[in-house]
């Protein structure tokens, strides 16, 4: 079960325990409350709201972890696409904006007076296109493998999760930054979120399904957990 408190997704895991336990887990500040099986859902929510200030402080610590430096989107900078490093070439142009991948270079063409925010916004949309293309290819693959199907999905920039799932609406969300990571990381996140349609929490059954479908998922998870997050500001991004 998942609840949202002050805009923070909190994973509720009911177990055969006597007391509630609150954790904000690395590497991304994922919030988990373990509660007794008999605990009322409302009581769990009150407990979460009582501790929301502490939760936010802990999440902020993860948000402050080392990240890629803020880009200016000028020639000579590096960027990553599906885990591969590219060198950026900025070419001033008064015509239509362009983003071209060729060899080990990415050519970005925009107005010379364009701001860093404008360049960042345009590049972010190119990442979105790349991510959506792979999702259209890989999501049906994993739906067929698992027999689990979502009703809808979207991409958005997230600061604490690579993906998330709403089992009730059967809706999945994928972090825009996944387009920078190796494709196997995206496949791991797709599988992870699909299994949440069957198992809401990260219990033993959930882990068993992950083991069944992806033998090396822990290694991929570790790769993703060690990856540096980008510098983007969260904004109101979702598409």
DRENDO-1510 file (C-alpha; in Angstrom, 1 decimal, always signed):
<recs>
REC; n; res; u; v; w
REC; 1; UNK; +0.0; +0.0; +0.0 .
REC; 2; UNK; +1.2; +3.5; -0.7 .
REC; 3; UNK; +0.0; +6.8; +0.8 .
REC; 4; UNK; +0.9; +10.4; -0.1 .
REC; 5; UNK; +1.7; +12.7; +2.8 .
REC; 6; UNK; +2.7; +16.3; +2.0 .
REC; 7; UNK; +3.4; +15.3; -1.5 .
REC; 8; UNK; +5.7; +12.4; -0.4 .
REC; 9; UNK; +5.0; +8.8; -1.5 .
REC; 10; UNK; +5.2; +6.5; +1.5 .
REC; 11; UNK; +5.4; +2.7; +1.1 .
REC; 12; UNK; +3.3; +1.0; +3.9 .
REC; 13; UNK; +4.4; -2.6; +4.7 .
REC; 14; UNK; +2.2; -4.5; +7.2 .
REC; 15; UNK; +4.1; -7.2; +9.0 .
REC; 16; UNK; +3.9; -9.5; +12.1 .
REC; 17; UNK; +5.5; -6.9; +14.4 .
REC; 18; UNK; +4.4; -5.1; +17.5 .
REC; 19; UNK; +5.4; -1.5; +16.8 .
REC; 20; UNK; +5.7; +0.8; +13.8 .
REC; 21; UNK; +9.0; +1.6; +12.2 .
REC; 22; UNK; +9.9; +4.5; +9.9 .
REC; 23; UNK; +12.8; +4.4; +7.4 .
REC; 24; UNK; +14.0; +6.7; +4.7 .
REC; 25; UNK; +16.2; +4.4; +2.6 .
REC; 26; UNK; +19.2; +5.0; +0.3 .
REC; 27; UNK; +20.0; +5.6; -2.4 .
REC; 28; UNK; +17.1; +7.8; -3.3 .
REC; 29; UNK; +15.3; +8.7; +0.0 .
REC; 30; UNK; +12.5; +6.1; -0.4 .
REC; 31; UNK; +10.2; +6.3; +2.6 .
REC; 32; UNK; +8.9; +3.1; +4.2 .
REC; 33; UNK; +6.7; +2.5; +7.3 .
REC; 34; UNK; +6.5; -1.0; +8.7 .
REC; 35; UNK; +3.3; -1.4; +10.7 .
REC; 36; UNK; +1.6; -4.3; +12.7 .
REC; 37; UNK; -0.9; -6.3; +10.7 .
REC; 38; UNK; -3.7; -5.1; +12.9 .
REC; 39; UNK; -2.8; -1.4; +12.7 .
REC; 40; UNK; -5.6; +0.8; +11.3 .
REC; 41; UNK; -4.7; +2.7; +8.0 .
REC; 42; UNK; -5.8; +6.0; +9.5 .
REC; 43; UNK; -3.5; +5.5; +12.5 .
REC; 44; UNK; -0.6; +4.8; +10.1 .
REC; 45; UNK; -1.3; +8.1; +8.2 .
REC; 46; UNK; -1.4; +10.1; +11.4 .
REC; 47; UNK; +1.9; +8.6; +12.4 .
REC; 48; UNK; +3.4; +9.6; +9.0 .
REC; 49; UNK; +2.1; +13.1; +9.3 .
REC; 50; UNK; +3.5; +13.4; +12.8 .
REC; 51; UNK; +6.9; +12.6; +11.5 .
REC; 52; UNK; +6.7; +14.5; +8.2 .
REC; 53; UNK; +9.3; +17.2; +9.2 .
REC; 54; UNK; +11.9; +14.5; +10.0 .
REC; 55; UNK; +11.0; +12.6; +6.7 .
REC; 56; UNK; +11.6; +15.8; +4.7 .
REC; 57; UNK; +15.0; +16.4; +6.4 .
REC; 58; UNK; +16.1; +12.9; +5.6 .
REC; 59; UNK; +15.0; +13.1; +2.0 .
REC; 60; UNK; +16.8; +16.4; +1.6 .
REC; 61; UNK; +20.0; +14.6; +2.6 .
REC; 62; UNK; +19.6; +12.3; -0.3 .
REC; 63; UNK; +18.7; +15.2; -2.6 .
REC; 64; UNK; +22.0; +16.8; -1.6 .
REC; 65; UNK; +24.1; +13.8; -2.6 .
REC; 66; UNK; +26.8; +14.4; -5.3 .
REC; 67; UNK; +25.3; +15.1; -8.7 .
REC; 68; UNK; +26.5; +16.0; -12.1 .
REC; 69; UNK; +27.6; +19.6; -12.3 .
REC; 70; UNK; +25.1; +22.1; -13.6 .
REC; 71; UNK; +25.5; +22.3; -17.3 .
REC; 72; UNK; +25.7; +25.5; -19.4 .
REC; 73; UNK; +25.0; +23.5; -22.7 .
REC; 74; UNK; +28.1; +24.8; -24.4 .
REC; 75; UNK; +30.6; +23.0; -26.6 .
REC; 76; UNK; +33.0; +20.6; -24.8 .
REC; 77; UNK; +30.5; +19.5; -22.1 .
REC; 78; UNK; +29.7; +15.8; -21.7 .
REC; 79; UNK; +26.4; +14.2; -21.5 .
REC; 80; UNK; +25.1; +10.6; -21.3 .
REC; 81; UNK; +22.5; +8.8; -23.4 .
REC; 82; UNK; +21.7; +5.2; -22.4 .
REC; 83; UNK; +24.9; +5.0; -20.4 .
REC; 84; UNK; +27.2; +6.1; -23.1 .
REC; 85; UNK; +29.3; +9.3; -22.9 .
REC; 86; UNK; +28.9; +12.0; -25.6 .
REC; 87; UNK; +30.6; +15.3; -26.2 .
REC; 88; UNK; +28.4; +18.3; -26.8 .
REC; 89; UNK; +28.8; +20.7; -29.7 .
REC; 90; UNK; +26.7; +23.9; -29.6 .
REC; 91; UNK; +26.1; +25.4; -33.0 .
REC; 92; UNK; +24.3; +28.7; -33.0 .
REC; 93; UNK; +21.3; +28.7; -35.4 .
REC; 94; UNK; +18.5; +31.2; -36.1 .
REC; 95; UNK; +16.4; +28.4; -37.6 .
REC; 96; UNK; +14.6; +25.4; -36.0 .
REC; 97; UNK; +16.2; +23.9; -32.9 .
REC; 98; UNK; +18.1; +20.6; -33.5 .
REC; 99; UNK; +19.5; +17.8; -31.4 .
REC; 100; UNK; +21.6; +15.4; -33.5 .
REC; 101; UNK; +23.4; +12.3; -32.2 .
REC; 102; UNK; +26.3; +11.2; -34.4 .
REC; 103; UNK; +29.2; +9.1; -33.4 .
REC; 104; UNK; +30.4; +10.1; -30.0 .
REC; 105; UNK; +29.0; +13.7; -30.3 .
REC; 106; UNK; +25.7; +15.4; -29.8 .
REC; 107; UNK; +25.1; +18.6; -31.8 .
REC; 108; UNK; +22.8; +21.1; -30.2 .
REC; 109; UNK; +21.6; +23.9; -32.5 .
REC; 110; UNK; +19.7; +26.8; -31.0 .
REC; 111; UNK; +19.7; +30.6; -31.0 .
REC; 112; UNK; +23.1; +31.9; -29.8 .
REC; 113; UNK; +21.3; +34.2; -27.2 .
REC; 114; UNK; +19.2; +31.3; -25.8 .
REC; 115; UNK; +19.4; +30.9; -22.1 .
REC; 116; UNK; +20.7; +27.9; -20.1 .
REC; 117; UNK; +17.1; +27.3; -19.0 .
REC; 118; UNK; +15.9; +27.2; -22.6 .
REC; 119; UNK; +18.7; +24.9; -23.7 .
REC; 120; UNK; +18.0; +22.6; -20.7 .
REC; 121; UNK; +14.3; +22.5; -21.5 .
REC; 122; UNK; +14.9; +21.6; -25.1 .
REC; 123; UNK; +17.5; +18.9; -24.2 .
REC; 124; UNK; +15.1; +17.5; -21.5 .
REC; 125; UNK; +12.5; +17.0; -24.2 .
REC; 126; UNK; +15.0; +15.1; -26.3 .
REC; 127; UNK; +15.6; +12.8; -23.4 .
REC; 128; UNK; +11.8; +12.4; -23.1 .
REC; 129; UNK; +11.5; +11.4; -26.7 .
REC; 130; UNK; +14.3; +8.9; -26.3 .
REC; 131; UNK; +12.8; +7.4; -23.1 .
REC; 132; UNK; +9.3; +7.2; -24.6 .
REC; 133; UNK; +10.7; +5.4; -27.7 .
REC; 134; UNK; +12.3; +2.7; -25.5 .
REC; 135; UNK; +9.2; +2.5; -23.3 .
REC; 136; UNK; +7.0; +1.8; -26.3 .
REC; 137; UNK; +9.5; -1.0; -27.2 .
REC; 138; UNK; +10.3; -2.5; -23.8 .
REC; 139; UNK; +7.1; -2.1; -21.7 .
REC; 140; UNK; +5.0; -4.4; -24.0 .
REC; 141; UNK; +7.9; -6.9; -23.9 .
REC; 142; UNK; +7.8; -7.1; -20.1 .
REC; 143; UNK; +4.0; -7.0; -20.0 .
REC; 144; UNK; +4.0; -10.1; -22.2 .
REC; 145; UNK; +6.7; -11.8; -20.1 .
REC; 146; UNK; +5.0; -11.1; -16.7 .
REC; 147; UNK; +1.3; -11.2; -17.8 .
REC; 148; UNK; +1.0; -7.8; -16.0 .
REC; 149; UNK; -0.5; -4.9; -17.8 .
REC; 150; UNK; -0.7; -1.2; -16.9 .
REC; 151; UNK; -3.6; +1.0; -17.9 .
REC; 152; UNK; -1.4; +4.0; -18.6 .
REC; 153; UNK; +2.1; +5.4; -18.1 .
REC; 154; UNK; +3.9; +8.8; -18.1 .
REC; 155; UNK; +7.4; +10.2; -17.9 .
REC; 156; UNK; +8.4; +12.9; -15.4 .
REC; 157; UNK; +11.4; +14.2; -13.6 .
REC; 158; UNK; +11.7; +12.8; -10.1 .
REC; 159; UNK; +14.2; +13.5; -7.4 .
REC; 160; UNK; +13.8; +10.5; -5.2 .
REC; 161; UNK; +12.6; +7.6; -7.4 .
REC; 162; UNK; +13.5; +6.1; -10.7 .
REC; 163; UNK; +9.9; +4.9; -11.1 .
REC; 164; UNK; +6.6; +4.6; -9.3 .
REC; 165; UNK; +3.4; +2.7; -9.5 .
REC; 166; UNK; -0.2; +3.4; -8.6 .
REC; 167; UNK; -1.7; -0.1; -8.3 .
REC; 168; UNK; -5.3; +1.1; -7.9 .
REC; 169; UNK; -5.2; +3.1; -11.2 .
REC; 170; UNK; -2.7; +0.7; -12.7 .
REC; 171; UNK; -0.6; +3.7; -13.7 .
REC; 172; UNK; +3.2; +3.8; -14.0 .
REC; 173; UNK; +5.6; +6.7; -13.9 .
REC; 174; UNK; +9.2; +6.7; -15.2 .
REC; 175; UNK; +12.0; +9.1; -14.3 .
REC; 176; UNK; +13.2; +11.2; -17.2 .
REC; 177; UNK; +16.8; +10.7; -16.1 .
REC; 178; UNK; +16.5; +7.0; -17.0 .
REC; 179; UNK; +17.3; +8.0; -20.6 .
REC; 180; UNK; +20.8; +8.7; -19.4 .
REC; 181; UNK; +21.4; +5.3; -17.8 .
REC; 182; UNK; +22.1; +2.0; -19.5 .
REC; 183; UNK; +19.0; +0.4; -21.1 .
REC; 184; UNK; +19.1; -2.5; -18.7 .
REC; 185; UNK; +18.4; +0.0; -15.9 .
REC; 186; UNK; +15.2; +1.0; -17.6 .
REC; 187; UNK; +14.2; -2.7; -18.0 .
REC; 188; UNK; +14.8; -3.2; -14.3 .
REC; 189; UNK; +12.6; -0.3; -13.4 .
REC; 190; UNK; +9.9; -1.4; -15.8 .
REC; 191; UNK; +9.8; -4.9; -14.3 .
REC; 192; UNK; +10.0; -3.5; -10.7 .
REC; 193; UNK; +6.9; -1.2; -11.3 .
REC; 194; UNK; +4.9; -3.9; -13.1 .
REC; 195; UNK; +5.4; -6.3; -10.3 .
REC; 196; UNK; +4.0; -3.7; -8.0 .
REC; 197; UNK; +0.7; -4.2; -9.8 .
REC; 198; UNK; +0.7; -7.6; -8.2 .
REC; 199; UNK; +2.5; -6.9; -4.9 .
REC; 200; UNK; +2.2; -3.4; -3.4 .
REC; 201; UNK; +5.2; -3.8; -1.0 .
REC; 202; UNK; +8.7; -5.0; -1.3 .
REC; 203; UNK; +7.9; -8.2; +0.6 .
REC; 204; UNK; +9.3; -11.7; +0.1 .
REC; 205; UNK; +6.8; -12.5; -2.7 .
REC; 206; UNK; +7.8; -9.3; -4.5 .
REC; 207; UNK; +11.5; -10.3; -4.3 .
REC; 208; UNK; +10.7; -13.8; -5.5 .
REC; 209; UNK; +9.0; -12.5; -8.6 .
REC; 210; UNK; +12.0; -10.2; -9.3 .
REC; 211; UNK; +14.3; -13.2; -9.0 .
REC; 212; UNK; +12.0; -15.2; -11.3 .
REC; 213; UNK; +12.0; -12.7; -14.1 .
REC; 214; UNK; +15.4; -11.1; -13.8 .
REC; 215; UNK; +18.2; -13.1; -12.2 .
REC; 216; UNK; +20.7; -10.2; -12.1 .
REC; 217; UNK; +18.3; -7.5; -10.9 .
REC; 218; UNK; +20.3; -6.8; -7.8 .
REC; 219; UNK; +23.4; -6.0; -9.8 .
REC; 220; UNK; +21.4; -3.7; -12.1 .
REC; 221; UNK; +19.8; -2.1; -9.0 .
REC; 222; UNK; +23.2; -1.5; -7.6 .
REC; 223; UNK; +24.4; +0.1; -10.8 .
REC; 224; UNK; +21.4; +2.4; -10.8 .
REC; 225; UNK; +21.8; +3.2; -7.1 .
REC; 226; UNK; +25.4; +4.3; -7.7 .
REC; 227; UNK; +24.5; +6.5; -10.7 .
REC; 228; UNK; +24.8; +10.2; -10.2 .
REC; 229; UNK; +21.6; +12.1; -10.5 .
REC; 230; UNK; +21.4; +15.0; -12.9 .
REC; 231; UNK; +21.3; +18.7; -11.7 .
REC; 232; UNK; +17.8; +19.4; -13.2 .
REC; 233; UNK; +15.4; +21.4; -11.0 .
REC; 234; UNK; +12.2; +19.4; -10.6 .
REC; 235; UNK; +9.8; +22.0; -11.9 .
REC; 236; UNK; +6.3; +20.8; -12.8 .
REC; 237; UNK; +7.5; +18.3; -15.4 .
REC; 238; UNK; +5.3; +15.4; -16.4 .
REC; 239; UNK; +4.3; +14.1; -19.9 .
</recs>
